[in-house]
């Protein structure tokens, strides 16, 4: 797995995941919306930690400068 995400891309994804988590734990997000956004937050957090986005890989995109 070769990294294909820049630092800025990773920071933005992690920030969005944190905002979703905060909204969930404060009770702002409920029901199926909370479940869907929770799954999205986990995916965003994992891809930002790994520095690899499978969708970028499929599309041949890389935001990381070589």
The 8 nearest C-alpha neighbors of each residue, nearest first, counted from 0:
[[1, 2, 51, 3, 49, 50, 53, 56],
 [0, 2, 3, 51, 50, 56, 4, 49],
 [1, 3, 51, 50, 4, 0, 49, 63],
 [2, 4, 61, 51, 63, 62, 1, 50],
 [5, 3, 63, 62, 50, 2, 8, 51],
 [6, 4, 63, 62, 8, 7, 9, 3],
 [5, 7, 9, 8, 10, 4, 63, 50],
 [6, 8, 10, 9, 5, 11, 4, 12],
 [9, 7, 5, 11, 6, 10, 4, 12],
 [8, 10, 47, 6, 12, 7, 11, 13],
 [11, 9, 7, 13, 12, 8, 14, 6],
 [10, 12, 14, 8, 13, 9, 7, 15],
 [13, 11, 15, 9, 43, 14, 10, 47],
 [12, 14, 16, 10, 44, 15, 11, 47],
 [15, 13, 17, 11, 16, 12, 10, 18],
 [16, 14, 18, 12, 17, 13, 11, 19],
 [17, 15, 40, 13, 19, 14, 18, 44],
 [16, 18, 20, 14, 15, 19, 21, 13],
 [19, 17, 21, 15, 20, 16, 22, 14],
 [18, 20, 22, 16, 17, 21, 23, 15],
 [21, 19, 17, 23, 18, 22, 24, 16],
 [20, 22, 18, 24, 23, 19, 25, 17],
 [23, 21, 19, 27, 25, 20, 24, 28],
 [24, 22, 28, 20, 26, 21, 25, 27],
 [23, 25, 21, 26, 22, 20, 27, 28],
 [26, 24, 22, 23, 27, 21, 28, 20],
 [27, 25, 23, 24, 28, 22, 29, 21],
 [26, 28, 22, 25, 23, 29, 24, 21],
 [29, 27, 23, 33, 26, 22, 32, 30],
 [30, 28, 33, 32, 27, 26, 31, 23],
 [31, 29, 32, 33, 34, 28, 35, 23],
 [30, 32, 34, 33, 35, 29, 36, 28],
 [33, 31, 35, 34, 30, 36, 29, 28],
 [32, 34, 29, 28, 36, 31, 30, 35],
 [33, 35, 37, 31, 32, 36, 38, 30],
 [36, 34, 32, 38, 37, 33, 31, 39],
 [35, 37, 39, 33, 38, 34, 40, 32],
 [38, 36, 34, 40, 35, 39, 33, 41],
 [37, 39, 41, 35, 36, 40, 42, 34],
 [40, 38, 36, 42, 37, 41, 43, 35],
 [41, 39, 16, 37, 43, 38, 42, 36],
 [42, 40, 44, 38, 43, 39, 45, 37],
 [41, 43, 39, 45, 40, 44, 46, 38],
 [44, 42, 40, 46, 12, 41, 45, 16],
 [43, 45, 41, 47, 13, 42, 46, 16],
 [46, 44, 48, 42, 47, 43, 41, 49],
 [45, 47, 49, 43, 48, 51, 52, 44],
 [46, 48, 9, 50, 44, 45, 49, 43],
 [49, 47, 45, 46, 50, 44, 9, 13],
 [48, 50, 46, 51, 47, 45, 2, 52],
 [51, 49, 47, 2, 4, 48, 46, 3],
 [50, 52, 2, 3, 49, 46, 4, 53],
 [51, 53, 55, 54, 46, 56, 3, 50],
 [54, 52, 56, 55, 57, 51, 46, 58],
 [53, 55, 57, 56, 52, 58, 60, 59],
 [56, 54, 60, 58, 52, 53, 57, 59],
 [57, 55, 53, 59, 54, 58, 60, 52],
 [58, 56, 54, 55, 59, 53, 60, 52],
 [57, 59, 55, 56, 60, 54, 53, 61],
 [58, 60, 56, 57, 55, 61, 54, 3],
 [61, 59, 55, 58, 56, 62, 3, 57],
 [60, 62, 3, 63, 4, 55, 59, 56],
 [61, 63, 4, 5, 3, 64, 60, 8],
 [64, 62, 5, 4, 3, 61, 65, 2],
 [63, 65, 62, 5, 61, 3, 4, 6],
 [64, 63, 62, 61, 3, 5, 2, 4]]
